[in-house]
Amino acid sequence: MVHGNLTLHPPPPRPAPAIPRQLPAAPGLFTGRTAELARLDRALTHTAAPQEPGTDPAHAGTTVLVSAIGGAGGIGKTWLALAWAHRHLERFPDGQLFVDLHGFSPTGDLMDPAVAVRGFLDALGVEANRIPADLDAQAALYRSLVAGRRMLIVLDNAATSDQIAPLLPGSPSCTVLVTGRHRLDSLIDRHGARHLPLDVLSPEEARGLLAARLGAGRVAAEPEAVDELIGLCGGHPLALSIIARTAGSRPGTALAEAAAELRDLGLEALDHDTDPAASLPTVLSWSLRRLTDTQRTVFALLGIAPGPDTTPPATAALTGLPDRLARRALNGLENASLLERRPGGRYAMHDLIRRYAKDTAHTTLPGHVREAALTRAGDFHLHTAHAADRLLNPHRELLSPEPPAPGVHPHPLPDTDTALAWLDAEHATLLATQRTAATFGHHHTVWHLAWNLHAFHQRRGHRHDEIATWQAALHAADHLPDPATRGRTHRFLGHACSFLGLHKQATAHLERALDLALRHHDSTEQAHTHRVLAYAWEQRGDDRQALEHAHYALDLYCALDHPVREADTLNVVGWYAARLGRFDTAREHCQAALTLHQHHHDPGGEAATRDSLGYIAHHTGDHHQALDHYHHALTLRHTLGDTYAVADTLDGVGHPHAALGQHEQARTVWREALQLYRDQGRDADAERVQRQLDDLDHT
């Protein structure tokens, strides 16, 4: 029984969930990054995660890690994330959460994930008395509150996966963007995050950034200065922004002055005394805090290492670390976005980061440590180049460099193909190594690098580099004890000058070499010099003088009992005799040379002799025999990787084809020769072959 009135009170309505809007403002002058924005669209639209019932596939979320590649800080990760987020706010009607985890910041203190979770719970409207004390319980409450909601969570400036894990929602309806300088592998492996590496701006994007900051008119008025600024900044967004800010504050100053200042001052022009976030060196310095002591040392040494990039074996030599630890350090620097891994297992730094690494080396490492590291690196490259040269030219006289520094071992090169591939890949580094050795007065290394690069330079047609290396060697020879070294160096430098058509310089160096050889009664060096003088006179168009020197060389080699050199010079005598129309004499000498080269297994010498025999056969009317010799020569030279000589043989093989009326075959080989001549910078040869092609077309 109920006495009195009964009053029913409905439960109070549940408050609507809070809709946080924590995103910072969109970047005001965001330009470029079209490809990266499109990749974010694809990554965040087509998720592979299981979807909750009723979730619209077009709005299903996932996690994307935006990290830098080739640039530690200032590459534009946060700007990209915010630009994308503001363009797609309609996809996240239930709110956006944002937190800066201070992975890399002026204070150096990481944000504790408990602080970040507590901030998210506050933003989601949770009363303080309802927030559990335990981090795991807080994270569970956070995941419950965002479950099923279409929200965007931006976790900016993360340093570790531990910072991120408690902040990841459990619901596929949410989208997470993570930015950080480190590639957080466990986030990718354990949580299925998609990795979006962010590189520097393209030249067009960099020009667009400057135009947006400085005005299109000012940028268009100084195109050369703008190109130089973009090149000096290497497309780095923060560097470009600093330059634009500086130039914008000086509207009456030409951009050419800004380029000159950046060129002269380097990173100092990108520094800022009072605002750390506006200083590129300071921003880069924050990345070093998360490195181990070994990684910091390796980073600094890579800043002074010769060459544009490096490999794990070269890094092991530079740092004195075992191979395993060197590789681990490289991987750590790559993970920190201070290094970029490139095809072929090579590692490179952005130019500005390398400048910062070089500055770090000079401020943190003693001079003797730097010099010892560069000595080890020089020994590694010299001794590997020596091993490569022995494979390329096994019949050459053996001049071994001094033993390498303790613990340095040359890179193993099992065969000629591997040797050529290594020399191709390391050529720029080898040239830089010689320059570095010259700076430190390591004259032995300077000279032996020139010696061991000679055969490679000949095969690949690196004529300017050949002169540069032997000019450096000539200076080094003054400081070396062997008196024969200076004459030998004049001989090689004379050959390099003749190779490039510098005839007066070639003659002067070769006459000096011959004079020194005569003064020291060095018959071997006299023979070598006469052989090079023959080539030099051929280049000057005097085959008679060339033949005379070739005969001198042949007589000396025969007396010295040097069969491979004798075979080489027999072919040279035959070649000049053929050019003078003495074909019987030419054929006799070349056949004798061929027999000797085959007996001593000298494929390079056999190829040159086959080429001469092809010339002789063609000019005596036996065009089929000429083709046979030329094709043998081509096969050998292709096998040897002698692209410089391949061009000459292709030129030669076209003539018997044309004489036999095989115009299409002639046209094919001459076009190939023409391309090689152009690639090698041999303009006169290219013009001659072009005339041959024109004549063939008229025929």
Phi, psi and omega in degrees: 000136179245121178256134179094191182272148177249119180248124179260127178249113179293150179298147180296146180296142178292135179294143178297141180299145179294141178248096183287146177230072190267357183299133170296168181299152177293148177304131186288324184236047181286127179226158176071205179061029180298316182295319181292321176298320178294322179293324174296319177304312182294316183294324186267357179258321184254082181273147177264358182287150176299142183257146176288151178304135178085358180282131177289120182303329181291341182243015177291146185257172175201184180245131178234129176262117177261111180233169183269153172229124180076010179197123188286310183227157177076016183276346175103026182295311182295318179299319179296315181298316181290321179299315179296316184299315182292335177282348185230034181299329182296341179283349186232065184292343183268005172121169179224132176251143181218138174213137172266114185275002174056037178299324180221106188207169181303324184284331182081001182265123177289145173287131176292135180301334178296323178293319181294316180297317180298321177296321178293319179296321176298316181295333180273006173084018180281128179291148186302323183285351178261357183273121180296161180277331185278138181298317181298319179292321177298316180296322179295318178297318179300315181295325179294321184290329182264355182300132178078356181265144178271093185232157173247130177242119179252116179253098190264144170062049180275148179247329184223159176291332180296330177293329191269322189309314181292345185263359180278126178289157178267357186259132178288356177284345181265151176244136182238130172245125179244131173241145179184161180278337180265143170278108187274092189298321182294330176295323178287315185288314189270330186245004175069024179294146177264136187262127175241095178288137184247122182258182178289170180285148172289162178306322180292318179293321179296319178295322178296322178296315180295321179295321179294326182275322188254347184100136183299325182296315181294322179291318180293335183286337182228068185297322182292318178296321179296317178300320180293318178299316180297319179295316180294326178278345179062027180073011181286121187300316181294319178299316179296321180294321178295316178298317180295320178296317180294313181292326179293332178279355178233069186298337180271000183262136180291147177294335177299327177292321177296320178295318179296320180295317179293322179296320184279319187267339181064226184297336180299329178288346181252015181265162177215127187288325191249339183243100184302322183291346179259013181242117182297315178302321180292316179300319179293325182298332181296332180292330184289340181296330184270005181267157171283168178300319179296316180297321179295320179294317179297318178302314181295317181292326177295334178292335180253357181294140179289147176100163184280343182205186183210174177229164178302316178298320179294323178293322177299318178294315181301315188269344185076014180271153169300154183307317184298316182287328177296317178296321180296320179294319178298318179297322178295320178291325176294317180297330179273007179062027175263346177226151174243129176274131182243168180304150180083013179070029180257153182235137181222154176252149167299145185305317182292323177292323178295320176299320179293320177297320178297316177299321179297320179298318183284338180263341185243341184246134178297157183300320182292330177291316179297315182294321178298320179295316180291329175295316178298316179297318179297318179295321179299311183289323179296312184288329174289320176298323178297316178297321178295318181296324178296327177286321181287326187221070187292339182271358180287150178302143186270117173237098186274140175288166176296157180302149180286168177299152180306136178086356180264127180233133179295154178292132182293133180232101187285335185207177184296319181299317179295321179298314179297318180297319179294316180296320177300313184291326187259006188304309180299322179292322179295319177296317178295325178297320178295319178296319179295318179298322178296322179299322182270002181073026177273075190295325179299314179296318179303311185292314184290334173294319176299316181299315186278350176263353186301307183298320179296315178299323178295314183293322184267355178072030178277074189289317180293321178293326178298316177296315183299317182292323181282333172295318176296321180294326179296319176295319180293328183299331178297339185254007182255147189285330185289119182294337180286343185297319184293316178297319178298322181292318176301322180297313182291323178292323175297318177297319180296319178296316178296322178304328183259001179084016177268078195290319181296315179296321180299313181298318181298314180293320182289322176295321177296318179297317180293321178298316179293323179295319178293319182296325181264007179054042183260094184295323180297314180292328175298316180297314179301319184290320176298323178298318179288324177298325176299314178297320182296319179289328174299316180296334178273359177087013180248089182289335179292313176299320179299316180295322179298314178293325178297321178295318176303313181297318182297316180299318181293317180296321178298319180291330182276353182055056178243086192297323181291316176296322177299316179297317179301317184282330171303316178295321180297315177300315179298322180296312182289326175298319179295318179296336177267004177086010180266074193287326178295313177300318181299313182297319181298313181293319183290324177296320177296320178297318182299318179299315180294316180298318180292323180295323183262011175054057179245088185296327178295315177295321178296320180298315179297321181289320176300321178298316178297316180295326175297318178298315181296313182298317180298316184282352173252013172090359180264079188289327178293319177296323178299315180299321180297313179296315182297319181291325173299315180298317180299316180300314181295317184289325173297318180298322181281349184073024183271075186293332178296312180286332177302319179301317180294318181292322175299320176301315182294319186292339179292331185292311176296327175300314180296320180295330179273005180078012180270071190292325181292319177296319179297317181298320181297311184288326179289325175296321178294318177297319180300316180296319179295316179300319179294317180298328183271001179072025181263078190296317182297317178295320179297318179296320180296315180293326177297321177295322178297319178294320178297316179297323180295320178296319178295321178298000000 
